[in-house]
Amino acid sequence: MGGQNIADVVKRTEVLLLAVASAGLAHAADAPTPKSASPDCFQSLYNYLNTSAADCPLTYAGLTIYGTVDVGYGFETNGAPFNRSFGPADAYLISKATSGSRWLLSPNALSSSVLGLKMSEPLGGGWLLVGDVEFGFDPYSLELSDSPRSLAENNGRPLLLQSSNGDSSRAGQIDNSQGFLGLSNPSYGTATFGRVNTLSLDVVSTYDPMAVSNAFSPLGWSGSFAGFGDTEVSRANTAFKYRLDVQNFRMGGLAQVGGYDQGNGSNGEYQGQIGADFGALSLDGVVSWARDAVSLGNYTALPKGYSQDNLKATLSDNAGAMLAAKYAIGQVKIFAGYEYYRLSDPSNTYPSGFTSIGGFSILPGAVTYNAYAINKAMNVVWTGLKYAVTAQIDVTGAFYYEAQNDYSAKACTGTGVHISSSACAGSLDALSFLIDYRPLRRVDLYAGVMLSNVYGGLASGYVAAQNIDPTVGLRIKF
């Protein structure tokens, strides 16, 4: 079942790549001569790594190949074994399956490893044909990020025997990051269609002091923040996205068409954005609504008649808003953000089950559609400071906090990991610190740590309630 879904995605992406390449070749003769690379750009690896992507792009006929490789090693006070399918690979943030200290291969710690092909072709009259195909991968195994597969690999295992796993919008697709085509004009904005980052994911990426690091930021490790409660809706697979800049103001809109059958994590998602720059101050706000958003899970013991590829799902209608700001003062940048979202019971119940992203079967009886009869409400805040010690060294510190209401129909008893229900009031906090040294313009050497804790309902069913993850690594961009 999963293989057929991936094959469909590959076929669609091959068509998209062919369209991008054909457009690039068709317009190559009319395209302006690209900015020439530095004369000594490719004379040595050192020279190449000491240039920027703008100085030395890997571009031909309007098509540019780009990528990031991030490898590292670290220690976790309460971790889980490395999983090559899971997007972040490691359970950097405290999670249900983490238990016991361990040294680990730690890829994608500073940012996700990706490979992409983008296009920007002049059409005349100021119009550009734009496109992008990008996928995330594990740099050690070179496997595509496929977090639902990580859930299936651990299906039926007790928590103490599980490797790192979790849900995600990245489900082994060749375009698991993005895959879209569109038109762009300085006066009329940019409109794209296909697999796109949501407006909220764009805002989180811009205003997170840790730049959505997997190892040092909850906003990076879990897409549920950008998805207003569900990580699968932090990207939409078949959506129209529009952006327009007018002087120092900007606005955007997103509308998803299609549902589960088109590889989406919901049956409809709609977002609007407005923002502005006032000198050194930047502000952005997003509102969002999603119907029948999916949160996949696995079993610690498989029910009778279930196979390893039969996952379970909790559905919800998600509504929320996000506000974020950053301000630059000399060598210092200050970041802050606030998010509120509310989860209610879904619009549809799917008594016959359905097929999720990645092609996994959610059987009848494995769909939870009444988890939010009392609505779940979440408040999230974050703040941080980034200081440029030199042109090559940045030091960043950040704090993250989320708190949920008590939406349990029964009285809550117990505390911490022994609390009676995940629907009880609870919270998560995380404190992180990072030193990033760039000896060359395309190379980061980094060392950082995140301390994360869960309390109350957010700790329900966990093996441990705290993790500390000191990690060092190397990131190269091209």
JORA-V827472 format. One record per backbone hydrogen bond with DSSP energy under -1.0 kcal/mol. CO is the residue of the C=O (numbers start at 0). NH is the residue of the N-H. Records with the same first field share a line. If there is no record, write none. Layout:
BEGIN
CO: NH, NH
END
This chain:
BEGIN
0: 4
1: 5
2: 6
3: 7
4: 8
5: 9
6: 10
7: 11
8: 12
9: 13
10: 14
11: 15
12: 16
13: 17
14: 18
15: 19
16: 20
17: 21
18: 22
19: 23
20: 24
21: 25
22: 26
26: 30
37: 40
39: 42
43: 47
44: 48
45: 49
47: 50
48: 441
51: 55
56: 58
57: 64
59: 62
61: 119
62: 59
63: 117
65: 115
66: 477
67: 113
68: 475
69: 107
70: 473
71: 105
72: 471
73: 103
75: 101
78: 98
80: 163
84: 145
87: 89
88: 82
89: 91
94: 97
95: 462
99: 78
101: 75
103: 73
108: 214
112: 136
113: 67
114: 134
115: 65
116: 132
117: 63
118: 130
120: 128
123: 126
126: 122
127: 183
128: 120
129: 181
130: 118
131: 179
132: 116
133: 176, 177
134: 114
135: 144
137: 141
142: 137
144: 171
145: 149
146: 150
147: 151
148: 152
151: 154
153: 156
157: 160
158: 161
169: 146
172: 175
177: 133
178: 194
179: 131
180: 192
181: 129
182: 190
183: 127
184: 188
188: 184
189: 242
190: 182
191: 240
192: 180
193: 238
194: 178
195: 235
197: 201
198: 202
199: 203
200: 204
201: 205
202: 206
203: 207
207: 210
216: 220
217: 221
222: 226
223: 228
224: 227
229: 232
230: 233
233: 197
235: 195
237: 256
238: 193
239: 254
240: 191
241: 252
242: 189
243: 250
245: 248
247: 276
248: 245
249: 274
250: 243
251: 272
252: 241
253: 270
254: 239
258: 261, 263
259: 262
264: 293
267: 290
268: 255
269: 288
270: 253
271: 286
272: 251
273: 284
274: 249
275: 282
277: 280
279: 327
280: 277
281: 325
282: 275
283: 323
284: 273
285: 321
286: 271
287: 319
288: 269
289: 317
290: 266
292: 315
294: 313
296: 311
298: 155
302: 305
306: 309
311: 296
312: 367
313: 294
315: 292
316: 343
317: 289
318: 341
319: 287
320: 339
321: 285
322: 337
323: 283
324: 335
325: 281
326: 333
328: 331
330: 387
331: 328
332: 385
333: 326
334: 383
335: 324
336: 381
337: 322
338: 379
339: 320
340: 377
341: 318
342: 375
343: 316
349: 352
353: 361
355: 358
359: 355
361: 353
362: 365
365: 312
367: 314
375: 342
376: 404
377: 340
378: 402
379: 338
380: 400
381: 336
382: 398
383: 334
384: 396
385: 332
386: 388, 394
391: 437
392: 388, 389
393: 435
394: 386
395: 433
396: 384
397: 431
398: 382
399: 429
400: 380
401: 427
402: 378
403: 425
412: 419
414: 417
415: 418
416: 460
420: 423
422: 406
424: 456
425: 403
426: 454
427: 401
428: 452
429: 399
430: 450
431: 397
432: 448
433: 395
434: 446
435: 393
436: 444
439: 442
441: 476
443: 474
444: 436
445: 472
446: 434
447: 470
448: 432
449: 468
450: 430
451: 466
452: 428
454: 426, 457
455: 458
456: 459
458: 461
464: 453
466: 451
467: 76
469: 74
470: 447
471: 72
472: 445
473: 70
474: 443
475: 68
END
